[in-house]
């Protein structure tokens, strides 16, 4: 019986380097174009590939779209995990062809779960939210420049600020329209029944965490980098730390927890209990954010609005 075949794809702006397991063949290069991606998809179908693996990045969306359209399984993996795998294998060199072979081998040995593709509505919403964040960051930078600008330059900076603010208002209106319709609108309305979750947090969860309600609470917390990890060795008991995960969601949940500890009696009580046990401010707040995410995940799973007795 033939062993399952895994494809590894190293993606750059101009081209895709493709390698397979089990064949001993040299990596193949195709353009990161419609024609090149079509050739790669045909290869995956012809070889009956178990999984196509590639690193998350800026230039893989067209490949991801093509694989999803053809219902071919793929895994979008963390580049750091692949790099650590390469180091563990003793491979320190780095070329595109070598990376493709290592990604294929990573898929074969580590068996990452196929990526769950977000709906088209969620992906469009995520793009709008990313653009909103960019506008907010540019606005902050221009306001900082305004303080030290000369009299000649200040009118130009103010004009740019007005343009940025107009763009942001238009974008937020589009986001609001998108979250009043269809499945996205229903999910946002459901999440907002938890006091402390505002429109931006609810929208971000729908857009950036398509797994919400489809995984357990611990997995949801890990995806967002809010699961504490042990730092123990021998007799040493280190501090539990959080790291990794989806930073935009973690940032949103942190601010939502800050709001909930003031206006939601359940989370205010939880926060006060943690502080009474001498937990530092940020540790207590992150714990509240994690609890909120677990509860929100259960709400979506059960399709029930917030209740103080909501099971997690």
Secondary structure, DSSP 4 states (H G I P E B T S, - for coil): -PPPPEEEEEE-SSEEEEEESSS-PPPEEEESSHHHHHHHHHHHHHTT-SEEEEE-SSS-HHHHHHHHHTT--EEEE-HHHHHHHHHHTT-----HHHHHHHHHHHHHHH-PPPPPPPPHHHHHHHHHHHHHHHHHHHHHHHHHHHHH--HHHHHHHHHHHHHHHHHHHHHHHHHHHHTTSHHHHHHHHHHTTSTT--HHHHHHHHHH-TTTTTS-HHHHHHHTT-S-B--EETTEEPPPB---S-HHHHHHHHHHHHHHHHH-HHHHHHHHHHHHTT--HHHHHHHHHHHHHHHHHHHHHHT----TT---
